[in-house]
Amino acid sequence: MTADLGPAQARERFRAGLSTPTSGWCAGWTQANLIAVPREYAWDVLLFAQRNPKPCPVLDVLEPGEVGGALLDGDIRADLPGYRVYRGGELVDQPSDVEKYWRDDLVAFLIGCSFTFENALLTAGVPVRHLAQGTNVPMYRTTRRCRTAGRLSGPLVVSMRPVPAGLVDTAVSVTTRYPAVHGAPVHVGWGGRDGGSELGITDLDAPDYGDPVPMTDGEVPVFWACGVTPQAAVLESRLPLAITHEPGQMLITDARDGDYLI
Amino acid sequence: MTADLGPAQARERFRAGLSTPTSGWCAGWTQANLIAVPREYAWDVLLFAQRNPKPCPVLDVLEPGEVGGALLDGDIRADLPGYRVYRGGELVDQPSDVEKYWRDDLVAFLIGCSFTFENALLTAGVPVRHLAQGTNVPMYRTTRRCRTAGRLSGPLVVSMRPVPAGLVDTAVSVTTRYPAVHGAPVHVGWGGRDGGSELGITDLDAPDYGDPVPMTDGEVPVFWACGVTPQAAVLESRLPLAITHEPGQMLITDARDGDYLI
């Protein structure tokens, strides 16, 4: 079972070339989003994260020249299942490692991921549809804008999990206790197809990243801020270079989920 | 009563020249530490804050050229009761405004302050000695080191409040809910005079900043991380220029304490 693997074992498989969403992998170990930018844009990204802490909770920063650190006894350039490379506002590659793209002046940000609280949701009796399905979580660009920072601006990106109406309060209270990995939802519910939700999402079946999940009667879509938000910002802001994880294919760190529980 | 003033009224008095500790002022309004550094050091400071979130919770950042912002409908250069100016690791001035020192390339960080949760402590029945005395809170440089960031390193600075032994649990649980303004204590209790506390403090009656407070039998010293920590770091790291608040003489912001309650 991939849930029973340790982070080093999982990273070894990804380094060997396995490409897969990591939701449900390494139960109890914290997963993280990656965004690496040239040093001259690092201030903008860190300030963007500080001003938008719900989508961009910074877990650690690897300074220029570092490819490992306190959260990662490994190599950030190869230990994720998949990557994206953005140049000047275009997605130019989706490789399984990024050694050929890496530069010594890149600063890598590790950003909290909502997969961290999915184990706590299950423990509290809240089902997690994409885990049950074995697919990636659905993610959506919204019409809600992040606070701008320097040269970086962009929309809030959210992940969505359908929750039975009677368990929405449980889902909110459980995730509130994980503020470092997106915390409480940013929106609950759905205004219907006449114009979509308050977040400007018009079709739940067509996520911008990840896979759609079926919803059944009596379920409510619950939206959490998502660590893909900085990817949307580097795209919109046309940064000359950014290297990120493939959405849903996270870095599995050496930190425990409990480290981020309040 | 200064507790009943609004933030704009308080800032007007300070702009007019009043110099005073702000503990107990403007009940319900959030107070903040100030540290402004040249843009070329801003990355180091922001990364230092990110790596040391207990002492350095960033509430907002004013970019070069900004002297007001979302938390402050005013002028950061004059609206505090007192300032400190550091040059190359020396304290060179303690003026009541800093317009003559200000430069267009300065980046100002507003950092959370434990005064924010003192009202909540009082409401929960925990006495706050320096408030009762009408003095400044005692603050101490410790032997505990912060995580280094770029060119910035330094010791953890703490504030201390004596708490009746039977109320220590209350003080911890109340302040835990304010993580953006230092949150739970970093240390409770005192190992005695043979070597001082675990924090390396040898004499509670000789704080490094602020005023000493009397302790009575049955009280326990409780230590919280303090937003003076970046001042100790710019001093030790000999930054060419840093402008800060005078410890205990805070910026009173337009944000509500409740905004930082979890």
Interface residues (C-beta under 8 A of the other chain):
Chain A: A42 W43 L46 L47 Q50 R51 V58 D60 V61 E63 G150 T176 P179 I262
Chain B: A42 W43 L46 L47 Q50 R51 V58 D60 V61 E63 G150 T176 P179 I262
